[in-house]
Amino acid sequence: MLKIDGFDDAIIGPALVWKGNQRVDLLVYDGEEMRSILMLRDGMDSEEAREYIAFNIEDAYMGEDTPIIVWREDEWRLDE
């Protein structure tokens, strides 16, 4: 399973998904926890951290093993 560097504390656990005819284990991350990590570790505000995740992590395709990010309450996307 591929990991996103620097966000081990945001791992929720594995997900078993189907990719074509094959079952693949993917890591699942809590997006809000990732945002908190960026705010505490890198001094970003909430919006900066969300934008960082959107452009640098969510938009990065890492092949079939690309991890999943779950947003339980994503206020940033509510307006869209």
N, CA, C and O atoms as a Maestro MAE file, in Angstrom:
{
 s_m_m2io_version
 :::
 2.0.0
}

f_m_ct {
 s_m_title
 :::
 protein
 m_atom[320] {
  # First column is atom index #
  i_m_mmod_type
  r_m_x_coord
  r_m_y_coord
  r_m_z_coord
  i_m_residue_number
  s_m_chain_name
  s_m_pdb_residue_name
  s_m_pdb_atom_name
  i_m_atomic_number
  :::
  1 25 0.834 -1.180 0.000 1 A "MET " " N  " 7
  2 3 0.000 0.000 0.000 1 A "MET " " CA " 6
  3 2 0.878 1.242 0.000 1 A "MET " " C  " 6
  4 15 1.873 1.315 0.721 1 A "MET " " O  " 8
  5 25 0.502 2.200 -0.805 2 A "LEU " " N  " 7
  6 3 1.236 3.465 -0.843 2 A "LEU " " CA " 6
  7 2 0.828 4.347 0.323 2 A "LEU " " C  " 6
  8 15 -0.339 4.394 0.711 2 A "LEU " " O  " 8
  9 25 1.811 5.044 0.873 3 A "LYS " " N  " 7
  10 3 1.560 5.976 1.967 3 A "LYS " " CA " 6
  11 2 1.855 7.386 1.487 3 A "LYS " " C  " 6
  12 15 2.672 7.595 0.591 3 A "LYS " " O  " 8
  13 25 1.178 8.350 2.097 4 A "ILE " " N  " 7
  14 3 1.444 9.761 1.836 4 A "ILE " " CA " 6
  15 2 2.423 10.213 2.914 4 A "ILE " " C  " 6
  16 15 2.089 10.201 4.099 4 A "ILE " " O  " 8
  17 25 3.618 10.608 2.517 5 A "ASP " " N  " 7
  18 3 4.668 10.981 3.468 5 A "ASP " " CA " 6
  19 2 4.208 12.091 4.409 5 A "ASP " " C  " 6
  20 15 3.613 13.084 3.989 5 A "ASP " " O  " 8
  21 25 4.500 11.894 5.686 6 A "GLY " " N  " 7
  22 3 4.246 12.923 6.684 6 A "GLY " " CA " 6
  23 2 2.852 12.919 7.274 6 A "GLY " " C  " 6
  24 15 2.521 13.801 8.067 6 A "GLY " " O  " 8
  25 25 2.027 11.955 6.912 7 A "PHE " " N  " 7
  26 3 0.644 11.951 7.386 7 A "PHE " " CA " 6
  27 2 0.230 10.626 8.028 7 A "PHE " " C  " 6
  28 15 -0.941 10.252 7.972 7 A "PHE " " O  " 8
  29 25 1.177 9.921 8.633 8 A "ASP " " N  " 7
  30 3 0.860 8.637 9.264 8 A "ASP " " CA " 6
  31 2 -0.224 8.766 10.325 8 A "ASP " " C  " 6
  32 15 -1.050 7.866 10.475 8 A "ASP " " O  " 8
  33 25 -0.233 9.873 11.064 9 A "ASP " " N  " 7
  34 3 -1.225 10.058 12.125 9 A "ASP " " CA " 6
  35 2 -2.637 10.267 11.577 9 A "ASP " " C  " 6
  36 15 -3.602 10.221 12.341 9 A "ASP " " O  " 8
  37 25 -2.776 10.494 10.287 10 A "ALA " " N  " 7
  38 3 -4.088 10.702 9.678 10 A "ALA " " CA " 6
  39 2 -4.646 9.419 9.049 10 A "ALA " " C  " 6
  40 15 -5.734 9.441 8.474 10 A "ALA " " O  " 8
  41 25 -3.924 8.314 9.150 11 A "ILE " " N  " 7
  42 3 -4.388 7.054 8.559 11 A "ILE " " CA " 6
  43 2 -5.571 6.521 9.366 11 A "ILE " " C  " 6
  44 15 -5.487 6.350 10.583 11 A "ILE " " O  " 8
  45 25 -6.668 6.264 8.665 12 A "ILE " " N  " 7
  46 3 -7.844 5.645 9.278 12 A "ILE " " CA " 6
  47 2 -7.680 4.134 9.263 12 A "ILE " " C  " 6
  48 15 -7.984 3.459 10.246 12 A "ILE " " O  " 8
  49 25 -7.201 3.610 8.149 13 A "GLY " " N  " 7
  50 3 -7.004 2.174 8.009 13 A "GLY " " CA " 6
  51 2 -7.034 1.790 6.549 13 A "GLY " " C  " 6
  52 15 -7.046 2.660 5.678 13 A "GLY " " O  " 8
  53 25 -7.048 0.490 6.265 14 A "PRO " " N  " 7
  54 3 -7.070 0.037 4.875 14 A "PRO " " CA " 6
  55 2 -8.492 -0.059 4.331 14 A "PRO " " C  " 6
  56 15 -9.452 -0.230 5.083 14 A "PRO " " O  " 8
  57 25 -8.605 0.055 3.026 15 A "ALA " " N  " 7
  58 3 -9.865 -0.188 2.323 15 A "ALA " " CA " 6
  59 2 -9.582 -1.236 1.256 15 A "ALA " " C  " 6
  60 15 -8.540 -1.199 0.601 15 A "ALA " " O  " 8
  61 25 -10.486 -2.142 1.089 16 A "LEU " " N  " 7
  62 3 -10.371 -3.157 0.051 16 A "LEU " " CA " 6
  63 2 -11.323 -2.766 -1.064 16 A "LEU " " C  " 6
  64 15 -12.540 -2.779 -0.876 16 A "LEU " " O  " 8
  65 25 -10.777 -2.415 -2.236 17 A "VAL " " N  " 7
  66 3 -11.591 -1.956 -3.362 17 A "VAL " " CA " 6
  67 2 -11.313 -2.812 -4.594 17 A "VAL " " C  " 6
  68 15 -10.278 -3.470 -4.693 17 A "VAL " " O  " 8
  69 25 -12.240 -2.788 -5.508 18 A "TRP " " N  " 7
  70 3 -12.075 -3.492 -6.781 18 A "TRP " " CA " 6
  71 2 -11.549 -2.526 -7.821 18 A "TRP " " C  " 6
  72 15 -12.113 -1.450 -8.018 18 A "TRP " " O  " 8
  73 25 -10.482 -2.900 -8.482 19 A "LYS " " N  " 7
  74 3 -9.911 -2.175 -9.624 19 A "LYS " " CA " 6
  75 2 -9.933 -3.143 -10.788 19 A "LYS " " C  " 6
  76 15 -9.070 -4.013 -10.902 19 A "LYS " " O  " 8
  77 25 -10.922 -2.988 -11.653 20 A "GLY " " N  " 7
  78 3 -11.097 -3.963 -12.719 20 A "GLY " " CA " 6
  79 2 -11.535 -5.279 -12.115 20 A "GLY " " C  " 6
  80 15 -12.521 -5.322 -11.378 20 A "GLY " " O  " 8
  81 25 -10.829 -6.343 -12.409 21 A "ASN " " N  " 7
  82 3 -11.145 -7.660 -11.869 21 A "ASN " " CA " 6
  83 2 -10.253 -8.043 -10.696 21 A "ASN " " C  " 6
  84 15 -10.130 -9.221 -10.361 21 A "ASN " " O  " 8
  85 25 -9.640 -7.057 -10.079 22 A "GLN " " N  " 7
  86 3 -8.662 -7.327 -9.035 22 A "GLN " " CA " 6
  87 2 -9.008 -6.550 -7.766 22 A "GLN " " C  " 6
  88 15 -9.382 -5.380 -7.833 22 A "GLN " " O  " 8
  89 25 -8.882 -7.203 -6.614 23 A "ARG " " N  " 7
  90 3 -9.064 -6.518 -5.342 23 A "ARG " " CA " 6
  91 2 -7.742 -5.897 -4.918 23 A "ARG " " C  " 6
  92 15 -6.694 -6.540 -4.984 23 A "ARG " " O  " 8
  93 25 -7.796 -4.646 -4.482 24 A "VAL " " N  " 7
  94 3 -6.597 -3.896 -4.121 24 A "VAL " " CA " 6
  95 2 -6.803 -3.285 -2.734 24 A "VAL " " C  " 6
  96 15 -7.869 -2.740 -2.447 24 A "VAL " " O  " 8
  97 25 -5.787 -3.374 -1.877 25 A "ASP " " N  " 7
  98 3 -5.807 -2.698 -0.580 25 A "ASP " " CA " 6
  99 2 -5.274 -1.281 -0.764 25 A "ASP " " C  " 6
  100 15 -4.197 -1.086 -1.327 25 A "ASP " " O  " 8
  101 25 -6.023 -0.304 -0.293 26 A "LEU " " N  " 7
  102 3 -5.602 1.091 -0.342 26 A "LEU " " CA " 6
  103 2 -5.654 1.676 1.060 26 A "LEU " " C  " 6
  104 15 -6.527 1.323 1.852 26 A "LEU " " O  " 8
  105 25 -4.730 2.558 1.365 27 A "LEU " " N  " 7
  106 3 -4.790 3.251 2.646 27 A "LEU " " CA " 6
  107 2 -5.829 4.359 2.578 27 A "LEU " " C  " 6
  108 15 -5.993 5.011 1.546 27 A "LEU " " O  " 8
  109 25 -6.526 4.565 3.685 28 A "VAL " " N  " 7
  110 3 -7.539 5.603 3.787 28 A "VAL " " CA " 6
  111 2 -7.072 6.622 4.822 28 A "VAL " " C  " 6
  112 15 -6.665 6.264 5.928 28 A "VAL " " O  " 8
  113 25 -7.138 7.892 4.445 29 A "TYR " " N  " 7
  114 3 -6.704 8.985 5.310 29 A "TYR " " CA " 6
  115 2 -7.887 9.868 5.684 29 A "TYR " " C  " 6
  116 15 -8.819 10.037 4.898 29 A "TYR " " O  " 8
  117 25 -7.843 10.429 6.884 30 A "ASP " " N  " 7
  118 3 -8.815 11.407 7.346 30 A "ASP " " CA " 6
  119 2 -8.329 12.779 6.883 30 A "ASP " " C  " 6
  120 15 -7.305 13.275 7.352 30 A "ASP " " O  " 8
  121 25 -9.068 13.382 5.966 31 A "GLY " " N  " 7
  122 3 -8.667 14.668 5.409 31 A "GLY " " CA " 6
  123 2 -8.579 15.767 6.449 31 A "GLY " " C  " 6
  124 15 -7.685 16.611 6.388 31 A "GLY " " O  " 8
  125 25 -9.501 15.767 7.406 32 A "GLU " " N  " 7
  126 3 -9.463 16.795 8.452 32 A "GLU " " CA " 6
  127 2 -8.223 16.647 9.332 32 A "GLU " " C  " 6
  128 15 -7.646 17.643 9.769 32 A "GLU " " O  " 8
  129 25 -7.818 15.412 9.588 33 A "GLU " " N  " 7
  130 3 -6.600 15.196 10.366 33 A "GLU " " CA " 6
  131 2 -5.370 15.628 9.568 33 A "GLU " " C  " 6
  132 15 -4.416 16.160 10.135 33 A "GLU " " O  " 8
  133 25 -5.393 15.400 8.264 34 A "MET " " N  " 7
  134 3 -4.290 15.870 7.418 34 A "MET " " CA " 6
  135 2 -4.211 17.390 7.476 34 A "MET " " C  " 6
  136 15 -3.122 17.956 7.563 34 A "MET " " O  " 8
  137 25 -5.373 18.053 7.428 35 A "ARG " " N  " 7
  138 3 -5.412 19.518 7.520 35 A "ARG " " CA " 6
  139 2 -4.824 19.962 8.859 35 A "ARG " " C  " 6
  140 15 -4.029 20.901 8.905 35 A "ARG " " O  " 8
  141 25 -5.207 19.296 9.945 36 A "SER " " N  " 7
  142 3 -4.694 19.644 11.278 36 A "SER " " CA " 6
  143 2 -3.175 19.482 11.351 36 A "SER " " C  " 6
  144 15 -2.485 20.309 11.946 36 A "SER " " O  " 8
  145 25 -2.666 18.422 10.748 37 A "ILE " " N  " 7
  146 3 -1.222 18.196 10.733 37 A "ILE " " CA " 6
  147 2 -0.510 19.351 10.035 37 A "ILE " " C  " 6
  148 15 0.497 19.851 10.535 37 A "ILE " " O  " 8
  149 25 -1.023 19.772 8.894 38 A "LEU " " N  " 7
  150 3 -0.401 20.895 8.173 38 A "LEU " " CA " 6
  151 2 -0.483 22.195 8.974 38 A "LEU " " C  " 6
  152 15 0.447 23.001 8.955 38 A "LEU " " O  " 8
  153 25 -1.580 22.390 9.663 39 A "MET " " N  " 7
  154 3 -1.734 23.611 10.457 39 A "MET " " CA " 6
  155 2 -0.750 23.628 11.623 39 A "MET " " C  " 6
  156 15 -0.116 24.649 11.887 39 A "MET " " O  " 8
  157 25 -0.623 22.501 12.319 40 A "LEU " " N  " 7
  158 3 0.279 22.440 13.470 40 A "LEU " " CA " 6
  159 2 1.747 22.364 13.055 40 A "LEU " " C  " 6
  160 15 2.593 23.073 13.601 40 A "LEU " " O  " 8
  161 25 2.036 21.509 12.099 41 A "ARG " " N  " 7
  162 3 3.425 21.260 11.709 41 A "ARG " " CA " 6
  163 2 4.002 22.380 10.858 41 A "ARG " " C  " 6
  164 15 5.150 22.782 11.046 41 A "ARG " " O  " 8
  165 25 3.200 22.886 9.913 42 A "ASP " " N  " 7
  166 3 3.721 23.841 8.937 42 A "ASP " " CA " 6
  167 2 3.192 25.262 9.109 42 A "ASP " " C  " 6
  168 15 3.548 26.152 8.338 42 A "ASP " " O  " 8
  169 25 2.346 25.479 10.115 43 A "GLY " " N  " 7
  170 3 1.866 26.828 10.404 43 A "GLY " " CA " 6
  171 2 0.861 27.371 9.398 43 A "GLY " " C  " 6
  172 15 0.670 28.584 9.313 43 A "GLY " " O  " 8
  173 25 0.217 26.494 8.637 44 A "MET " " N  " 7
  174 3 -0.781 26.954 7.667 44 A "MET " " CA " 6
  175 2 -2.095 27.248 8.385 44 A "MET " " C  " 6
  176 15 -2.383 26.677 9.437 44 A "MET " " O  " 8
  177 25 -2.895 28.155 7.795 45 A "ASP " " N  " 7
  178 3 -4.249 28.305 8.311 45 A "ASP " " CA " 6
  179 2 -5.118 27.242 7.647 45 A "ASP " " C  " 6
  180 15 -4.651 26.518 6.767 45 A "ASP " " O  " 8
  181 25 -6.370 27.146 8.059 46 A "SER " " N  " 7
  182 3 -7.249 26.077 7.590 46 A "SER " " CA " 6
  183 2 -7.420 26.072 6.071 46 A "SER " " C  " 6
  184 15 -7.360 25.018 5.438 46 A "SER " " O  " 8
  185 25 -7.630 27.241 5.498 47 A "GLU " " N  " 7
  186 3 -7.828 27.327 4.047 47 A "GLU " " CA " 6
  187 2 -6.552 26.978 3.283 47 A "GLU " " C  " 6
  188 15 -6.606 26.269 2.278 47 A "GLU " " O  " 8
  189 25 -5.411 27.470 3.751 48 A "GLU " " N  " 7
  190 3 -4.137 27.141 3.103 48 A "GLU " " CA " 6
  191 2 -3.887 25.632 3.132 48 A "GLU " " C  " 6
  192 15 -3.450 25.049 2.139 48 A "GLU " " O  " 8
  193 25 -4.166 25.012 4.269 49 A "ALA " " N  " 7
  194 3 -3.947 23.576 4.405 49 A "ALA " " CA " 6
  195 2 -4.869 22.808 3.465 49 A "ALA " " C  " 6
  196 15 -4.444 21.836 2.841 49 A "ALA " " O  " 8
  197 25 -6.132 23.234 3.356 50 A "ARG " " N  " 7
  198 3 -7.081 22.543 2.469 50 A "ARG " " CA " 6
  199 2 -6.644 22.676 1.013 50 A "ARG " " C  " 6
  200 15 -6.698 21.709 0.254 50 A "ARG " " O  " 8
  201 25 -6.214 23.863 0.629 51 A "GLU " " N  " 7
  202 3 -5.747 24.084 -0.745 51 A "GLU " " CA " 6
  203 2 -4.486 23.271 -1.026 51 A "GLU " " C  " 6
  204 15 -4.332 22.727 -2.119 51 A "GLU " " O  " 8
  205 25 -3.589 23.186 -0.055 52 A "TYR " " N  " 7
  206 3 -2.373 22.389 -0.221 52 A "TYR " " CA " 6
  207 2 -2.738 20.932 -0.499 52 A "TYR " " C  " 6
  208 15 -2.200 20.304 -1.411 52 A "TYR " " O  " 8
  209 25 -3.655 20.413 0.299 53 A "ILE " " N  " 7
  210 3 -4.078 19.022 0.121 53 A "ILE " " CA " 6
  211 2 -4.728 18.840 -1.251 53 A "ILE " " C  " 6
  212 15 -4.448 17.863 -1.945 53 A "ILE " " O  " 8
  213 25 -5.585 19.769 -1.638 54 A "ALA " " N  " 7
  214 3 -6.290 19.666 -2.924 54 A "ALA " " CA " 6
  215 2 -5.312 19.630 -4.095 54 A "ALA " " C  " 6
  216 15 -5.431 18.776 -4.973 54 A "ALA " " O  " 8
  217 25 -4.361 20.538 -4.116 55 A "PHE " " N  " 7
  218 3 -3.483 20.663 -5.276 55 A "PHE " " CA " 6
  219 2 -2.277 19.727 -5.250 55 A "PHE " " C  " 6
  220 15 -1.812 19.291 -6.304 55 A "PHE " " O  " 8
  221 25 -1.767 19.413 -4.060 56 A "ASN " " N  " 7
  222 3 -0.539 18.629 -3.977 56 A "ASN " " CA " 6
  223 2 -0.739 17.160 -3.641 56 A "ASN " " C  " 6
  224 15 0.154 16.343 -3.869 56 A "ASN " " O  " 8
  225 25 -1.894 16.821 -3.105 57 A "ILE " " N  " 7
  226 3 -2.122 15.432 -2.715 57 A "ILE " " CA " 6
  227 2 -3.297 14.835 -3.475 57 A "ILE " " C  " 6
  228 15 -3.148 13.799 -4.122 57 A "ILE " " O  " 8
  229 25 -4.467 15.473 -3.407 58 A "GLU " " N  " 7
  230 3 -5.642 14.924 -4.090 58 A "GLU " " CA " 6
  231 2 -5.456 14.851 -5.600 58 A "GLU " " C  " 6
  232 15 -5.943 13.918 -6.239 58 A "GLU " " O  " 8
  233 25 -4.764 15.816 -6.172 59 A "ASP " " N  " 7
  234 3 -4.570 15.843 -7.625 59 A "ASP " " CA " 6
  235 2 -3.385 15.000 -8.094 59 A "ASP " " C  " 6
  236 15 -3.084 14.961 -9.287 59 A "ASP " " O  " 8
  237 25 -2.718 14.330 -7.165 60 A "ALA " " N  " 7
  238 3 -1.562 13.506 -7.523 60 A "ALA " " CA " 6
  239 2 -2.017 12.063 -7.741 60 A "ALA " " C  " 6
  240 15 -2.405 11.379 -6.794 60 A "ALA " " O  " 8
  241 25 -1.968 11.613 -8.974 61 A "TYR " " N  " 7
  242 3 -2.297 10.221 -9.270 61 A "TYR " " CA " 6
  243 2 -1.050 9.383 -9.096 61 A "TYR " " C  " 6
  244 15 -0.030 9.641 -9.734 61 A "TYR " " O  " 8
  245 25 -1.124 8.381 -8.233 62 A "MET " " N  " 7
  246 3 0.027 7.535 -7.933 62 A "MET " " CA " 6
  247 2 -0.189 6.114 -8.448 62 A "MET " " C  " 6
  248 15 0.387 5.160 -7.924 62 A "MET " " O  " 8
  249 25 -1.012 5.985 -9.464 63 A "GLY " " N  " 7
  250 3 -1.306 4.670 -10.003 63 A "GLY " " CA " 6
  251 2 -2.495 4.043 -9.297 63 A "GLY " " C  " 6
  252 15 -3.227 4.714 -8.570 63 A "GLY " " O  " 8
  253 25 -2.677 2.752 -9.520 64 A "GLU " " N  " 7
  254 3 -3.822 2.049 -8.952 64 A "GLU " " CA " 6
  255 2 -3.805 2.009 -7.427 64 A "GLU " " C  " 6
  256 15 -4.836 1.755 -6.803 64 A "GLU " " O  " 8
  257 25 -2.661 2.255 -6.831 65 A "ASP " " N  " 7
  258 3 -2.536 2.207 -5.372 65 A "ASP " " CA " 6
  259 2 -2.696 3.579 -4.714 65 A "ASP " " C  " 6
  260 15 -2.369 3.735 -3.538 65 A "ASP " " O  " 8
  261 25 -3.193 4.572 -5.450 66 A "THR " " N  " 7
  262 3 -3.376 5.915 -4.899 66 A "THR " " CA " 6
  263 2 -4.263 5.836 -3.660 66 A "THR " " C  " 6
  264 15 -5.367 5.296 -3.731 66 A "THR " " O  " 8
  265 25 -3.801 6.366 -2.526 67 A "PRO " " N  " 7
  266 3 -4.598 6.328 -1.305 67 A "PRO " " CA " 6
  267 2 -5.911 7.120 -1.435 67 A "PRO " " C  " 6
  268 15 -6.077 7.951 -2.328 67 A "PRO " " O  " 8
  269 25 -6.819 6.832 -0.521 68 A "ILE " " N  " 7
  270 3 -8.126 7.485 -0.468 68 A "ILE " " CA " 6
  271 2 -8.104 8.512 0.664 68 A "ILE " " C  " 6
  272 15 -7.589 8.238 1.748 68 A "ILE " " O  " 8
  273 25 -8.667 9.699 0.405 69 A "ILE " " N  " 7
  274 3 -8.805 10.710 1.445 69 A "ILE " " CA " 6
  275 2 -10.293 10.905 1.694 69 A "ILE " " C  " 6
  276 15 -11.059 11.179 0.771 69 A "ILE " " O  " 8
  277 25 -10.694 10.759 2.960 70 A "VAL " " N  " 7
  278 3 -12.089 10.915 3.349 70 A "VAL " " CA " 6
  279 2 -12.249 12.261 4.049 70 A "VAL " " C  " 6
  280 15 -11.497 12.596 4.964 70 A "VAL " " O  " 8
  281 25 -13.242 13.022 3.599 71 A "TRP " " N  " 7
  282 3 -13.575 14.304 4.226 71 A "TRP " " CA " 6
  283 2 -14.921 14.136 4.912 71 A "TRP " " C  " 6
  284 15 -15.962 14.114 4.255 71 A "TRP " " O  " 8
  285 25 -14.897 14.019 6.222 72 A "ARG " " N  " 7
  286 3 -16.134 13.828 6.975 72 A "ARG " " CA " 6
  287 2 -16.962 15.103 7.001 72 A "ARG " " C  " 6
  288 15 -18.181 15.051 6.838 72 A "ARG " " O  " 8
  289 25 -16.327 16.232 7.201 73 A "GLU " " N  " 7
  290 3 -16.997 17.522 7.206 73 A "GLU " " CA " 6
  291 2 -16.081 18.506 6.495 73 A "GLU " " C  " 6
  292 15 -15.187 19.089 7.109 73 A "GLU " " O  " 8
  293 25 -16.302 18.686 5.224 74 A "ASP " " N  " 7
  294 3 -15.413 19.539 4.438 74 A "ASP " " CA " 6
  295 2 -16.117 20.849 4.112 74 A "ASP " " C  " 6
  296 15 -16.773 20.972 3.077 74 A "ASP " " O  " 8
  297 25 -15.977 21.814 4.993 75 A "GLU " " N  " 7
  298 3 -16.623 23.109 4.803 75 A "GLU " " CA " 6
  299 2 -16.134 23.802 3.540 75 A "GLU " " C  " 6
  300 15 -16.880 24.559 2.919 75 A "GLU " " O  " 8
  301 25 -14.906 23.554 3.161 76 A "TRP " " N  " 7
  302 3 -14.330 24.204 1.984 76 A "TRP " " CA " 6
  303 2 -15.108 23.856 0.731 76 A "TRP " " C  " 6
  304 15 -15.188 24.680 -0.180 76 A "TRP " " O  " 8
  305 25 -15.679 22.675 0.652 77 A "ARG " " N  " 7
  306 3 -16.401 22.234 -0.527 77 A "ARG " " CA " 6
  307 2 -17.907 22.467 -0.456 77 A "ARG " " C  " 6
  308 15 -18.603 22.264 -1.451 77 A "ARG " " O  " 8
  309 25 -18.418 22.883 0.683 78 A "LEU " " N  " 7
  310 3 -19.850 23.086 0.813 78 A "LEU " " CA " 6
  311 2 -20.373 24.197 -0.098 78 A "LEU " " C  " 6
  312 15 -21.526 24.154 -0.529 78 A "LEU " " O  " 8
  313 25 -19.546 25.174 -0.387 79 A "ASP " " N  " 7
  314 3 -19.955 26.314 -1.209 79 A "ASP " " CA " 6
  315 2 -19.921 26.023 -2.704 79 A "ASP " " C  " 6
  316 15 -20.457 26.798 -3.496 79 A "ASP " " O  " 8
  317 25 -19.309 24.935 -3.093 80 A "GLU " " N  " 7
  318 3 -19.161 24.637 -4.519 80 A "GLU " " CA " 6
  319 2 -20.410 24.018 -5.088 80 A "GLU " " C  " 6
  320 15 -20.457 23.704 -6.278 80 A "GLU " " O  " 8
  :::
 }
 m_bond[319] {
  # First column is bond index #
  i_m_from
  i_m_to
  i_m_order
  :::
  1 1 2 1
  2 2 3 1
  3 3 4 2
  4 3 5 1
  5 5 6 1
  6 6 7 1
  7 7 8 2
  8 7 9 1
  9 9 10 1
  10 10 11 1
  11 11 12 2
  12 11 13 1
  13 13 14 1
  14 14 15 1
  15 15 16 2
  16 15 17 1
  17 17 18 1
  18 18 19 1
  19 19 20 2
  20 19 21 1
  21 21 22 1
  22 22 23 1
  23 23 24 2
  24 23 25 1
  25 25 26 1
  26 26 27 1
  27 27 28 2
  28 27 29 1
  29 29 30 1
  30 30 31 1
  31 31 32 2
  32 31 33 1
  33 33 34 1
  34 34 35 1
  35 35 36 2
  36 35 37 1
  37 37 38 1
  38 38 39 1
  39 39 40 2
  40 39 41 1
  41 41 42 1
  42 42 43 1
  43 43 44 2
  44 43 45 1
  45 45 46 1
  46 46 47 1
  47 47 48 2
  48 47 49 1
  49 49 50 1
  50 50 51 1
  51 51 52 2
  52 51 53 1
  53 53 54 1
  54 54 55 1
  55 55 56 2
  56 55 57 1
  57 57 58 1
  58 58 59 1
  59 59 60 2
  60 59 61 1
  61 61 62 1
  62 62 63 1
  63 63 64 2
  64 63 65 1
  65 65 66 1
  66 66 67 1
  67 67 68 2
  68 67 69 1
  69 69 70 1
  70 70 71 1
  71 71 72 2
  72 71 73 1
  73 73 74 1
  74 74 75 1
  75 75 76 2
  76 75 77 1
  77 77 78 1
  78 78 79 1
  79 79 80 2
  80 79 81 1
  81 81 82 1
  82 82 83 1
  83 83 84 2
  84 83 85 1
  85 85 86 1
  86 86 87 1
  87 87 88 2
  88 87 89 1
  89 89 90 1
  90 90 91 1
  91 91 92 2
  92 91 93 1
  93 93 94 1
  94 94 95 1
  95 95 96 2
  96 95 97 1
  97 97 98 1
  98 98 99 1
  99 99 100 2
  100 99 101 1
  101 101 102 1
  102 102 103 1
  103 103 104 2
  104 103 105 1
  105 105 106 1
  106 106 107 1
  107 107 108 2
  108 107 109 1
  109 109 110 1
  110 110 111 1
  111 111 112 2
  112 111 113 1
  113 113 114 1
  114 114 115 1
  115 115 116 2
  116 115 117 1
  117 117 118 1
  118 118 119 1
  119 119 120 2
  120 119 121 1
  121 121 122 1
  122 122 123 1
  123 123 124 2
  124 123 125 1
  125 125 126 1
  126 126 127 1
  127 127 128 2
  128 127 129 1
  129 129 130 1
  130 130 131 1
  131 131 132 2
  132 131 133 1
  133 133 134 1
  134 134 135 1
  135 135 136 2
  136 135 137 1
  137 137 138 1
  138 138 139 1
  139 139 140 2
  140 139 141 1
  141 141 142 1
  142 142 143 1
  143 143 144 2
  144 143 145 1
  145 145 146 1
  146 146 147 1
  147 147 148 2
  148 147 149 1
  149 149 150 1
  150 150 151 1
  151 151 152 2
  152 151 153 1
  153 153 154 1
  154 154 155 1
  155 155 156 2
  156 155 157 1
  157 157 158 1
  158 158 159 1
  159 159 160 2
  160 159 161 1
  161 161 162 1
  162 162 163 1
  163 163 164 2
  164 163 165 1
  165 165 166 1
  166 166 167 1
  167 167 168 2
  168 167 169 1
  169 169 170 1
  170 170 171 1
  171 171 172 2
  172 171 173 1
  173 173 174 1
  174 174 175 1
  175 175 176 2
  176 175 177 1
  177 177 178 1
  178 178 179 1
  179 179 180 2
  180 179 181 1
  181 181 182 1
  182 182 183 1
  183 183 184 2
  184 183 185 1
  185 185 186 1
  186 186 187 1
  187 187 188 2
  188 187 189 1
  189 189 190 1
  190 190 191 1
  191 191 192 2
  192 191 193 1
  193 193 194 1
  194 194 195 1
  195 195 196 2
  196 195 197 1
  197 197 198 1
  198 198 199 1
  199 199 200 2
  200 199 201 1
  201 201 202 1
  202 202 203 1
  203 203 204 2
  204 203 205 1
  205 205 206 1
  206 206 207 1
  207 207 208 2
  208 207 209 1
  209 209 210 1
  210 210 211 1
  211 211 212 2
  212 211 213 1
  213 213 214 1
  214 214 215 1
  215 215 216 2
  216 215 217 1
  217 217 218 1
  218 218 219 1
  219 219 220 2
  220 219 221 1
  221 221 222 1
  222 222 223 1
  223 223 224 2
  224 223 225 1
  225 225 226 1
  226 226 227 1
  227 227 228 2
  228 227 229 1
  229 229 230 1
  230 230 231 1
  231 231 232 2
  232 231 233 1
  233 233 234 1
  234 234 235 1
  235 235 236 2
  236 235 237 1
  237 237 238 1
  238 238 239 1
  239 239 240 2
  240 239 241 1
  241 241 242 1
  242 242 243 1
  243 243 244 2
  244 243 245 1
  245 245 246 1
  246 246 247 1
  247 247 248 2
  248 247 249 1
  249 249 250 1
  250 250 251 1
  251 251 252 2
  252 251 253 1
  253 253 254 1
  254 254 255 1
  255 255 256 2
  256 255 257 1
  257 257 258 1
  258 258 259 1
  259 259 260 2
  260 259 261 1
  261 261 262 1
  262 262 263 1
  263 263 264 2
  264 263 265 1
  265 265 266 1
  266 266 267 1
  267 267 268 2
  268 267 269 1
  269 269 270 1
  270 270 271 1
  271 271 272 2
  272 271 273 1
  273 273 274 1
  274 274 275 1
  275 275 276 2
  276 275 277 1
  277 277 278 1
  278 278 279 1
  279 279 280 2
  280 279 281 1
  281 281 282 1
  282 282 283 1
  283 283 284 2
  284 283 285 1
  285 285 286 1
  286 286 287 1
  287 287 288 2
  288 287 289 1
  289 289 290 1
  290 290 291 1
  291 291 292 2
  292 291 293 1
  293 293 294 1
  294 294 295 1
  295 295 296 2
  296 295 297 1
  297 297 298 1
  298 298 299 1
  299 299 300 2
  300 299 301 1
  301 301 302 1
  302 302 303 1
  303 303 304 2
  304 303 305 1
  305 305 306 1
  306 306 307 1
  307 307 308 2
  308 307 309 1
  309 309 310 1
  310 310 311 1
  311 311 312 2
  312 311 313 1
  313 313 314 1
  314 314 315 1
  315 315 316 2
  316 315 317 1
  317 317 318 1
  318 318 319 1
  319 319 320 2
  :::
 }
}
